[in-house]
Amino acid sequence: MKSKPWRVDAHVHLGESDGAGRLLEVAKAAGVARLGIVCVFDRGIVNANPAAWVAKAEHGKHFYVFGALDHSEYWSGGKVKTPPLAEQVDLLRALGCDGIKMLENKPATRKQLDLPVDGPYFAPYFARVEESGFPVLWHVADPEEFWDPALTPKWAQARGWGYDGTFARKEQLYVEVERVLARHPLLKVIFAHFFFLSADLPRAAALLERFPNVHLDLAPGIEMLYNMSKNVEAARAFFIKYAGRIVFGTDLFSGHTLSEGTARVGLVTRWLETADEFRLPPGTDFLLGPPEDGIMRGLHLPAEAVAQICRGNYERLAGQTPRRLDRELARRECERLAKAVEALTGQKAAENHAGKAAAKLAP
C-alpha cells in the first residue's frame, strides 16, 4: 500500500498561473503533501508573485508562497512609484504570503539590480523583516565553477550563469550577506542550495554555529550531491548534528514533465533516506546534467532526522499550514504590478502576466 504524501517541498517554481496542476501531479506521485512556491524577480516581469497568488487562491491548502520584492521604482529612476521595501514586507504578509524569496545575491540578478544587500537601500527592509519574524528563503552566490569558464557547464553558460570580471565574486556576495546577518541576528533565513557550501562543510557548520536562525535548503545544484558523496561519513555526521537546520527542497519547476519532476524529488529523498550508490536516472531534466557526470552515495539518515528535514523544520518556520490568501488584496496588487510591467516594458497591463492574474482573481 502506497504511503500518504507527507513531505513538504520548500523550493519549487511556478512559471505560469495555469501550471499549478502540474506541480500537484508531481507532488502526489512523489510523496509530497505541500509545496513552497518561491517567486523570482526580474525587470521584464517585475516579479513572479501573481501566478503564485492564483495558485494559492485555487489550491490554498497545498501551496505556501514566498513572494519576491518589487524594485521597479529603482529600475525606472523613480518614474514608477512602489511601496518602500519595508512596507512591501507588510503588504506581502497582509495578502497571505508565507515568507519572502530573495534572489538579490544571485550573481546575475545582483548585477541587474546593482545594489549591495548590506547597503542603505535594503536597511529598512531587513529591519522590518527581522521585527516581523517573516521567514526569508535566500539565493546567495552560485556553484564556484560558474566563475571559471573552463568548468562552467554549457547549460549554465546558455542561461547567462557564467561569470566574468563584471560580476560580483562569490566571496563578495558572502561578505555582504554575513554583514546583514550580523546586524539582524533574529532574521529567520533559509539559504537556498545549501548556500553553495557543499564542498566546505566546516564553513557551513561555522555559519550555523554563528547564526542560530540560519537554515540551509537542499534544492539541487547537483554539485551538492556529488560534493557530499565524496565523504559520506562526514556529510552524514553533519546532517545528523544539524538536522534541525536543514530544509528539504528540490527546485521543482512547473515546466517539468511528470517523469522529470518525480526523478528530481526522488533523487533528493533517495540520497537522504538510503545507503544506495547511484547515478542520475534516465529522463532527468537537463539542469541536473548527464548521468555519467558522477556517482551519488546516500546518507541513510535516521528516520527522526529525515522527518525534521523533510517537513518539521519548514513547518516551524513557515507554519504547519499555508496562510490564507486575501484574494481582493492580491487582485489589487496584481493590477498595480501590471501597470509597473507596462511602464517598464511597454507590454499592456491587461495582456501581461500580472494583468492576466488579476483577471483570474476577480470575483
Secondary structure, DSSP 4 states (H G I P E B T S, - for coil): -PPPP-EEEEEEE--STT-HHHHHHHHHHHTEEEEEEE--EETTTEESHHHHHHHHHHSGGGEEEEEPP--HHHHTTTSS----HHHHHHHHHHHT--EEEEEEESHHHHHHH---TTSTTTHHHHHHHHHHT--EEEEE---GGGG-TTTS-HHHHHTT----TTSPPHHHHHHHHHHHHHH-TT--EEEGGGGG-TT-HHHHHHHHHH-TTEEEE----HHHHHHHHTTHHHHHHHHHHTGGGEE----EETTS-HHHHHHHHHHHHHHHH---EE-PPTT--GGG--GGG--EE-----HHHHHIIIIIHHHHHH-SSPPPP-HHHHHHHHHHHHHHHHHHH---TTTSHHHHHHHHH--
